[in-house]
Amino acid sequence: MARTDLSSHFIEEARVRVDSALDRWLPKPPACPPLLSEAMRYSVMAGGKRLRPILVLSAADAVNDDPHYDAAALALPAACAVEFIHTYSLIHDDLPAMDNDDLRRGRPTVHRAFDDATAILAGDGLLTFAFDLLSRPETSADPAIRVELVKMLSRAAGIGGMVGGQMLDLAAEGRFAQGASNKLTERDVAVLQAMKTGALLRFACNAGAILGQASDNEAAALDRFGDAIGQAFQIADDLLDVEGDSAVVGKATGKDAAAGKATMVSILGVAGAKARLHELVAGAEDALAPFGTAGTTLVTAARFIADRRS
Ligand code: GRG
């Protein structure tokens, strides 16, 4: 797909290509036990927004203006790897031992449609398969780039990123006898959110930078952009929990307040959180200045993240 100023066209086309690549790469029998394959497919193909893969493709496209460089094709394996990790996190987050949710992406959660053991294994299968995919030559012909991507994704998804952030989140809800703290400061919430959800969005932007062969300046700009939209995404999510319609959001709402959870909305109030969201999107757009019109798709993505209804 050649770069186009019609950024929403790029996004729509990217989404279709991501969906078909996810479908193609999802492990199938006989390589994968049939029930495991079915549960992985059930969750991945349930119609997520594909924000993280779209960010990988859009970031790669923004930095590489070679007309022969097809970002949507060349960055597709890494884009799908991050979606597999994201989907695993949703499956595990919905389990009775975590959030105990019945609905995700508008349909029964994996443990409800199958059972707890299958949901745990489907999540584990997606997590590990993501790294299998990243390590393949299709991800990049250059082994050093593949190793760099594996390292970056391990860190974004792991102990100092999503998994660590989830642990801090559960601890803040007072789930554990040790390390519990219900009184998070604004700074604590920002760190927790940057780890739990921001790290994967930031990885998506950084992966696009590497695959698009960004200069150091471009890579730093995309990292700043990724950091800002990571924060914006979580504030938008906190606002959806307060103001969203569960039928549109595709999952239960009102859960944060019911659990007495510290979020940017509980700390700053709805108006304060909206003002912060606005500042973050403006900061994200500022970061894209070096790209000129080539950053248009990323601007659209940032606005979508802030304004989304689901
Ligand atoms: C279980 C290790 C582990 C981590 C879970 C990310 C996460 C940590 C849990 C997800 C719970 C949650 C609802 C977090 C809020 C932000 C979020 C990730 C929302 C869902 O992401 P979207 O909106 O979903 O990109 P779709 O379905 O469109 O892909």
Residues whose N, C-alpha, C, O or C-beta is under 5 A from the ligand:
A	BS01	GRG	G48 K49 R50 L51 S89 L90 H92 D93 R105 M162 V163 Q166 K196 T197 D237 S310
